[in-house]
């Protein structure tokens, strides 16, 4: 298996390998899948995920992702059954449920506060990054649960890396139109071959997390490129429409007697 950055380690699930972040694991149960699961229409695979994280299949929550910055709240008072609303981030304080986002080159971001009882799962490709999906998720945690960003820990799972993410000028124009400062765009976009650009989503995600108030030591990037390691991960750039999907999953910690 390709080796992630020091905060992450591979562990074993019933179906194969999953990636965990040590500092986040101290707060909340979570994992990132690889390509052992395809996660298209096979209900057995989704049921296996729910069972592994210890929730009923109806409490393994997803959203219909739109490459935007919408946020769904899966709080303890949420409507049941869950309708999988249109959004690219989920926040939750319900320990009976696990929340998840799907990716195949896009960035999966998992967040937990320092109690582990308030969590988020965020999906951000280039469009979501341009629209500040990460910041929207953090702001939702503040608005709904009173979580201060400096109390959050973030784990950024496998996604396409700056080594492989060649984009056109239209992508840079999308970031400009969204109001990102030219100086920061110079750091995120590097000229590549034949007039193309390389977009560094690892750095952009870190910059947005820290810009939203997270402390630098609490931001952990796995630094595993899905296209480089397309034999281990699903990658739309490598496999096209045949690519499966991976998930980032997190479940809030239950409130213990005596906790405040």
DAQUI-V905696 format. One record per pair of residues at least 24 apart in sequence whose ideal C-beta (glycine too) atoms are under 10 Angstrom apart, sorted by the first residue. I is the first residue (numbers start at 1). J is the second residue. If there is no record, write none. Layout:
BEGIN
i=I j=J
i=I j=J
END
This chain:
BEGIN
i=1 j=34
i=1 j=224
i=1 j=229
i=1 j=232
i=2 j=34
i=2 j=158
i=2 j=222
i=2 j=223
i=2 j=224
i=2 j=225
i=2 j=228
i=2 j=229
i=2 j=231
i=2 j=232
i=2 j=233
i=3 j=222
i=3 j=223
i=3 j=224
i=4 j=32
i=4 j=157
i=4 j=158
i=4 j=220
i=4 j=221
i=4 j=222
i=4 j=223
i=4 j=224
i=5 j=156
i=5 j=202
i=5 j=220
i=5 j=221
i=5 j=222
i=5 j=223
i=5 j=224
i=6 j=220
i=6 j=223
i=7 j=153
i=7 j=155
i=7 j=156
i=7 j=217
i=7 j=219
i=7 j=220
i=7 j=221
i=7 j=222
i=7 j=223
i=8 j=32
i=8 j=155
i=8 j=156
i=8 j=157
i=8 j=158
i=8 j=220
i=8 j=221
i=8 j=222
i=8 j=223
i=8 j=224
i=10 j=34
i=10 j=232
i=13 j=37
i=13 j=48
i=13 j=49
i=13 j=52
i=13 j=53
i=14 j=48
i=14 j=51
i=14 j=52
i=15 j=44
i=15 j=45
i=15 j=48
i=15 j=49
i=15 j=52
i=17 j=232
i=18 j=49
i=18 j=52
i=18 j=246
i=18 j=247
i=18 j=249
i=19 j=155
i=19 j=157
i=19 j=158
i=19 j=222
i=19 j=224
i=19 j=232
i=19 j=233
i=19 j=246
i=19 j=248
i=20 j=110
i=20 j=155
i=20 j=157
i=20 j=222
i=21 j=110
i=21 j=112
i=21 j=153
i=21 j=154
i=21 j=155
i=21 j=156
i=21 j=157
i=21 j=220
i=21 j=221
i=21 j=222
i=22 j=155
i=22 j=220
i=23 j=112
i=23 j=153
i=23 j=154
i=23 j=155
i=23 j=217
i=23 j=218
i=23 j=219
i=23 j=220
i=24 j=110
i=24 j=111
i=24 j=112
i=24 j=116
i=24 j=119
i=24 j=153
i=24 j=154
i=24 j=155
i=24 j=218
i=24 j=220
i=24 j=250
i=25 j=112
i=25 j=116
i=25 j=153
i=25 j=155
i=26 j=112
i=26 j=114
i=26 j=116
i=26 j=153
i=27 j=111
i=27 j=112
i=27 j=113
i=27 j=114
i=27 j=115
i=27 j=116
i=27 j=117
i=27 j=118
i=27 j=119
i=27 j=152
i=27 j=153
i=27 j=155
i=27 j=250
i=27 j=252
i=27 j=253
i=28 j=95
i=28 j=98
i=28 j=110
i=28 j=111
i=28 j=112
i=28 j=113
i=28 j=115
i=28 j=116
i=28 j=117
i=28 j=118
i=28 j=119
i=28 j=153
i=28 j=155
i=28 j=250
i=28 j=251
i=28 j=252
i=28 j=253
i=29 j=53
i=29 j=54
i=29 j=55
i=29 j=95
i=29 j=98
i=29 j=112
i=29 j=116
i=29 j=119
i=29 j=249
i=29 j=250
i=29 j=251
i=29 j=252
i=29 j=253
i=30 j=98
i=30 j=99
i=30 j=100
i=30 j=110
i=30 j=111
i=30 j=112
i=30 j=116
i=30 j=119
i=30 j=121
i=30 j=155
i=30 j=157
i=30 j=248
i=30 j=249
i=30 j=250
i=30 j=251
i=31 j=98
i=31 j=100
i=31 j=110
i=31 j=155
i=31 j=157
i=31 j=247
i=31 j=248
i=31 j=249
i=31 j=250
i=31 j=251
i=32 j=103
i=32 j=108
i=32 j=110
i=32 j=155
i=32 j=156
i=32 j=157
i=32 j=158
i=32 j=159
i=32 j=222
i=32 j=224
i=32 j=233
i=32 j=246
i=32 j=247
i=32 j=248
i=32 j=249
i=32 j=250
i=33 j=100
i=33 j=102
i=33 j=103
i=33 j=108
i=33 j=157
i=33 j=158
i=33 j=233
i=33 j=234
i=33 j=244
i=33 j=245
i=33 j=246
i=33 j=247
i=33 j=248
i=33 j=249
i=34 j=157
i=34 j=158
i=34 j=224
i=34 j=226
i=34 j=229
i=34 j=231
i=34 j=232
i=34 j=233
i=34 j=234
i=34 j=246
i=35 j=104
i=35 j=226
i=35 j=229
i=35 j=230
i=35 j=231
i=35 j=232
i=35 j=233
i=35 j=234
i=35 j=235
i=35 j=239
i=35 j=243
i=35 j=244
i=35 j=245
i=35 j=246
i=36 j=232
i=36 j=244
i=36 j=246
i=37 j=234
i=37 j=244
i=37 j=245
i=37 j=246
i=37 j=247
i=38 j=234
i=38 j=242
i=38 j=243
i=38 j=244
i=38 j=245
i=38 j=246
i=39 j=100
i=39 j=102
i=39 j=104
i=39 j=234
i=39 j=244
i=39 j=245
i=39 j=246
i=39 j=247
i=40 j=243
i=40 j=244
i=40 j=245
i=42 j=244
i=45 j=244
i=45 j=247
i=46 j=100
i=46 j=247
i=49 j=98
i=49 j=100
i=49 j=247
i=49 j=249
i=50 j=97
i=50 j=98
i=50 j=100
i=50 j=249
i=52 j=98
i=52 j=249
i=53 j=97
i=53 j=98
i=53 j=99
i=53 j=100
i=53 j=249
i=53 j=250
i=53 j=251
i=54 j=95
i=54 j=96
i=54 j=98
i=54 j=251
i=55 j=94
i=55 j=95
i=55 j=96
i=55 j=97
i=55 j=98
i=55 j=99
i=55 j=249
i=55 j=251
i=56 j=96
i=56 j=97
i=56 j=98
i=58 j=82
i=58 j=97
i=59 j=94
i=59 j=95
i=59 j=96
i=59 j=97
i=59 j=98
i=59 j=99
i=59 j=251
i=60 j=97
i=60 j=98
i=60 j=99
i=60 j=100
i=60 j=247
i=60 j=249
i=60 j=251
i=61 j=85
i=61 j=90
i=61 j=92
i=61 j=94
i=61 j=97
i=61 j=98
i=61 j=99
i=61 j=100
i=61 j=121
i=61 j=249
i=61 j=251
i=62 j=87
i=62 j=90
i=62 j=98
i=62 j=99
i=62 j=100
i=62 j=101
i=62 j=102
i=62 j=121
i=62 j=247
i=62 j=249
i=63 j=87
i=63 j=88
i=63 j=89
i=63 j=90
i=63 j=99
i=63 j=100
i=63 j=101
i=63 j=102
i=63 j=121
i=63 j=123
i=64 j=88
i=65 j=89
i=65 j=101
i=65 j=102
i=65 j=103
i=65 j=106
i=65 j=123
i=65 j=124
i=65 j=125
i=65 j=128
i=65 j=133
i=66 j=123
i=66 j=127
i=66 j=128
i=67 j=106
i=67 j=123
i=67 j=124
i=67 j=125
i=67 j=126
i=67 j=127
i=67 j=128
i=67 j=129
i=67 j=130
i=67 j=131
i=67 j=133
i=68 j=123
i=68 j=124
i=68 j=127
i=68 j=128
i=68 j=130
i=68 j=131
i=68 j=133
i=68 j=136
i=69 j=122
i=69 j=124
i=69 j=127
i=69 j=128
i=69 j=129
i=69 j=130
i=69 j=131
i=69 j=132
i=69 j=133
i=69 j=134
i=69 j=135
i=69 j=136
i=69 j=137
i=69 j=139
i=69 j=178
i=70 j=128
i=70 j=131
i=70 j=133
i=70 j=136
i=70 j=137
i=70 j=140
i=71 j=120
i=71 j=122
i=71 j=133
i=71 j=136
i=71 j=137
i=71 j=138
i=71 j=139
i=71 j=140
i=71 j=141
i=71 j=143
i=71 j=144
i=72 j=99
i=72 j=121
i=72 j=140
i=73 j=140
i=73 j=141
i=73 j=143
i=73 j=144
i=73 j=145
i=74 j=98
i=74 j=99
i=74 j=119
i=74 j=120
i=74 j=121
i=74 j=252
i=75 j=118
i=75 j=144
i=75 j=145
i=76 j=252
i=87 j=122
i=87 j=123
i=87 j=133
i=87 j=136
i=87 j=137
i=87 j=140
i=88 j=121
i=88 j=122
i=88 j=123
i=88 j=124
i=88 j=125
i=88 j=127
i=88 j=128
i=88 j=131
i=88 j=133
i=88 j=134
i=88 j=136
i=88 j=137
i=89 j=120
i=89 j=121
i=89 j=122
i=89 j=123
i=89 j=124
i=89 j=128
i=89 j=133
i=89 j=134
i=89 j=135
i=89 j=136
i=89 j=137
i=89 j=138
i=89 j=140
i=89 j=141
i=90 j=119
i=90 j=120
i=90 j=121
i=90 j=122
i=90 j=123
i=90 j=137
i=90 j=140
i=90 j=250
i=91 j=118
i=91 j=119
i=91 j=120
i=91 j=121
i=91 j=122
i=91 j=136
i=91 j=137
i=91 j=138
i=91 j=139
i=91 j=140
i=91 j=141
i=91 j=142
i=91 j=143
i=91 j=144
i=91 j=145
i=91 j=147
i=91 j=252
i=92 j=117
i=92 j=118
i=92 j=119
i=92 j=120
i=92 j=121
i=92 j=141
i=92 j=144
i=92 j=145
i=92 j=250
i=92 j=251
i=92 j=252
i=93 j=117
i=93 j=118
i=93 j=119
i=93 j=141
i=93 j=144
i=93 j=145
i=93 j=147
i=93 j=252
i=93 j=253
i=93 j=255
i=94 j=118
i=94 j=119
i=94 j=251
i=94 j=252
i=94 j=254
i=95 j=119
i=95 j=251
i=95 j=252
i=95 j=253
i=95 j=254
i=95 j=255
i=96 j=251
i=96 j=252
i=96 j=254
i=97 j=251
i=97 j=252
i=98 j=247
i=98 j=249
i=98 j=250
i=98 j=251
i=98 j=252
i=99 j=248
i=99 j=249
i=99 j=250
i=99 j=251
i=99 j=252
i=100 j=247
i=100 j=248
i=100 j=249
i=100 j=250
i=100 j=251
i=101 j=133
i=101 j=157
i=101 j=245
i=101 j=246
i=101 j=247
i=101 j=248
i=101 j=249
i=101 j=250
i=102 j=234
i=102 j=244
i=102 j=245
i=102 j=246
i=102 j=247
i=102 j=248
i=103 j=157
i=103 j=158
i=103 j=159
i=103 j=160
i=103 j=226
i=103 j=233
i=103 j=234
i=103 j=235
i=103 j=236
i=103 j=245
i=103 j=246
i=103 j=247
i=103 j=248
i=104 j=159
i=104 j=160
i=104 j=226
i=104 j=233
i=104 j=234
i=104 j=235
i=104 j=236
i=104 j=237
i=104 j=238
i=104 j=239
i=104 j=243
i=104 j=244
i=104 j=245
i=104 j=246
i=105 j=158
i=105 j=159
i=105 j=160
i=105 j=161
i=105 j=164
i=105 j=165
i=105 j=201
i=105 j=225
i=105 j=226
i=105 j=227
i=105 j=230
i=105 j=233
i=105 j=234
i=105 j=235
i=105 j=236
i=105 j=237
i=105 j=238
i=105 j=239
i=105 j=243
i=105 j=246
i=106 j=133
i=106 j=159
i=106 j=160
i=106 j=201
i=106 j=226
i=106 j=236
i=106 j=245
i=106 j=246
i=107 j=133
i=107 j=134
i=107 j=156
i=107 j=157
i=107 j=158
i=107 j=159
i=107 j=160
i=107 j=201
i=107 j=202
i=107 j=204
i=107 j=205
i=107 j=221
i=107 j=226
i=107 j=248
i=108 j=155
i=108 j=156
i=108 j=157
i=108 j=158
i=108 j=159
i=108 j=222
i=108 j=246
i=108 j=247
i=108 j=248
i=108 j=249
i=108 j=250
i=109 j=133
i=109 j=134
i=109 j=137
i=109 j=138
i=109 j=154
i=109 j=155
i=109 j=156
i=109 j=157
i=109 j=159
i=109 j=205
i=109 j=208
i=109 j=209
i=109 j=219
i=109 j=221
i=109 j=248
i=109 j=250
i=110 j=153
i=110 j=154
i=110 j=155
i=110 j=156
i=110 j=157
i=110 j=220
i=110 j=248
i=110 j=249
i=110 j=250
i=111 j=137
i=111 j=138
i=111 j=141
i=111 j=147
i=111 j=149
i=111 j=152
i=111 j=153
i=111 j=154
i=111 j=155
i=111 j=156
i=111 j=209
i=111 j=214
i=111 j=218
i=111 j=250
i=112 j=141
i=112 j=147
i=112 j=151
i=112 j=152
i=112 j=153
i=112 j=154
i=112 j=155
i=112 j=250
i=112 j=251
i=112 j=252
i=112 j=253
i=113 j=141
i=113 j=145
i=113 j=146
i=113 j=147
i=113 j=148
i=113 j=149
i=113 j=150
i=113 j=151
i=113 j=152
i=113 j=153
i=113 j=252
i=113 j=253
i=114 j=147
i=114 j=148
i=114 j=150
i=114 j=151
i=114 j=152
i=114 j=153
i=114 j=218
i=115 j=147
i=115 j=151
i=115 j=252
i=115 j=253
i=115 j=255
i=115 j=259
i=115 j=260
i=116 j=153
i=116 j=250
i=116 j=251
i=116 j=252
i=116 j=253
i=116 j=254
i=117 j=145
i=117 j=147
i=117 j=252
i=117 j=253
i=117 j=254
i=117 j=255
i=117 j=256
i=117 j=259
i=118 j=142
i=118 j=144
i=118 j=145
i=118 j=146
i=118 j=147
i=118 j=151
i=118 j=152
i=118 j=252
i=118 j=253
i=119 j=145
i=119 j=147
i=119 j=152
i=119 j=250
i=119 j=251
i=119 j=252
i=119 j=253
i=120 j=145
i=120 j=147
i=120 j=152
i=120 j=154
i=120 j=250
i=120 j=252
i=121 j=247
i=121 j=248
i=121 j=249
i=121 j=250
i=122 j=154
i=122 j=156
i=122 j=205
i=122 j=209
i=122 j=248
i=123 j=159
i=123 j=247
i=123 j=248
i=124 j=156
i=124 j=159
i=124 j=201
i=124 j=204
i=124 j=205
i=124 j=208
i=125 j=159
i=125 j=160
i=125 j=201
i=125 j=236
i=126 j=160
i=126 j=165
i=126 j=167
i=126 j=171
i=126 j=172
i=126 j=174
i=126 j=175
i=126 j=188
i=126 j=199
i=126 j=201
i=126 j=204
i=127 j=171
i=127 j=174
i=127 j=175
i=127 j=178
i=128 j=201
i=128 j=205
i=129 j=171
i=129 j=174
i=129 j=175
i=129 j=178
i=129 j=180
i=129 j=188
i=129 j=199
i=129 j=201
i=129 j=204
i=129 j=205
i=129 j=207
i=129 j=208
i=130 j=171
i=130 j=172
i=130 j=173
i=130 j=174
i=130 j=175
i=130 j=176
i=130 j=177
i=130 j=178
i=130 j=179
i=130 j=180
i=130 j=204
i=131 j=174
i=131 j=175
i=131 j=178
i=132 j=178
i=132 j=179
i=132 j=180
i=132 j=208
i=132 j=211
i=132 j=212
i=133 j=205
i=133 j=208
i=134 j=204
i=134 j=205
i=134 j=206
i=134 j=207
i=134 j=208
i=134 j=209
i=134 j=211
i=134 j=212
i=134 j=214
i=135 j=208
i=135 j=209
i=135 j=211
i=135 j=212
i=135 j=213
i=136 j=212
i=137 j=209
i=137 j=212
i=138 j=208
i=138 j=209
i=138 j=211
i=138 j=212
i=138 j=213
i=138 j=214
i=139 j=212
i=139 j=213
i=142 j=212
i=142 j=213
i=148 j=213
i=149 j=209
i=149 j=210
i=149 j=211
i=149 j=212
i=149 j=213
i=149 j=214
i=149 j=215
i=149 j=218
i=150 j=212
i=150 j=213
i=150 j=214
i=150 j=215
i=150 j=218
i=151 j=213
i=151 j=214
i=151 j=215
i=151 j=218
i=152 j=209
i=152 j=212
i=152 j=213
i=152 j=214
i=152 j=215
i=152 j=218
i=152 j=219
i=153 j=214
i=153 j=215
i=153 j=217
i=153 j=218
i=153 j=219
i=153 j=220
i=154 j=205
i=154 j=206
i=154 j=209
i=154 j=210
i=154 j=212
i=154 j=214
i=154 j=215
i=154 j=218
i=154 j=219
i=154 j=220
i=154 j=221
i=155 j=218
i=155 j=219
i=155 j=220
i=155 j=221
i=155 j=222
i=155 j=248
i=155 j=250
i=156 j=201
i=156 j=202
i=156 j=205
i=156 j=206
i=156 j=209
i=156 j=219
i=156 j=220
i=156 j=221
i=156 j=222
i=156 j=223
i=156 j=224
i=156 j=248
i=157 j=220
i=157 j=221
i=157 j=222
i=157 j=224
i=157 j=226
i=157 j=233
i=157 j=246
i=157 j=247
i=157 j=248
i=158 j=222
i=158 j=223
i=158 j=224
i=158 j=225
i=158 j=226
i=158 j=228
i=158 j=229
i=158 j=232
i=158 j=233
i=158 j=234
i=158 j=235
i=158 j=246
i=158 j=248
i=159 j=201
i=159 j=202
i=159 j=205
i=159 j=221
i=159 j=222
i=159 j=223
i=159 j=224
i=159 j=225
i=159 j=226
i=159 j=227
i=159 j=233
i=159 j=235
i=159 j=246
i=159 j=248
i=160 j=199
i=160 j=201
i=160 j=202
i=160 j=224
i=160 j=225
i=160 j=226
i=160 j=227
i=160 j=228
i=160 j=233
i=160 j=235
i=160 j=236
i=160 j=237
i=160 j=238
i=161 j=198
i=161 j=199
i=161 j=200
i=161 j=201
i=161 j=202
i=161 j=221
i=161 j=222
i=161 j=223
i=161 j=224
i=161 j=225
i=161 j=226
i=161 j=227
i=161 j=228
i=161 j=229
i=162 j=188
i=162 j=189
i=162 j=190
i=162 j=192
i=162 j=198
i=162 j=199
i=162 j=200
i=162 j=201
i=162 j=202
i=162 j=203
i=162 j=204
i=162 j=223
i=162 j=225
i=163 j=198
i=163 j=200
i=163 j=202
i=163 j=225
i=163 j=227
i=163 j=228
i=164 j=198
i=164 j=225
i=164 j=226
i=164 j=227
i=164 j=228
i=164 j=230
i=164 j=235
i=164 j=237
i=164 j=238
i=165 j=192
i=165 j=197
i=165 j=198
i=165 j=199
i=165 j=200
i=165 j=201
i=165 j=202
i=165 j=225
i=165 j=226
i=165 j=227
i=165 j=237
i=166 j=192
i=166 j=193
i=166 j=194
i=166 j=196
i=166 j=197
i=166 j=198
i=166 j=199
i=166 j=227
i=166 j=237
i=167 j=192
i=167 j=196
i=167 j=197
i=167 j=198
i=167 j=199
i=168 j=195
i=168 j=196
i=168 j=197
i=169 j=195
i=169 j=196
i=169 j=197
i=171 j=196
i=171 j=197
i=171 j=199
i=172 j=197
i=172 j=199
i=175 j=199
i=175 j=204
i=180 j=204
i=180 j=207
i=180 j=208
i=184 j=208
i=184 j=211
i=201 j=225
END
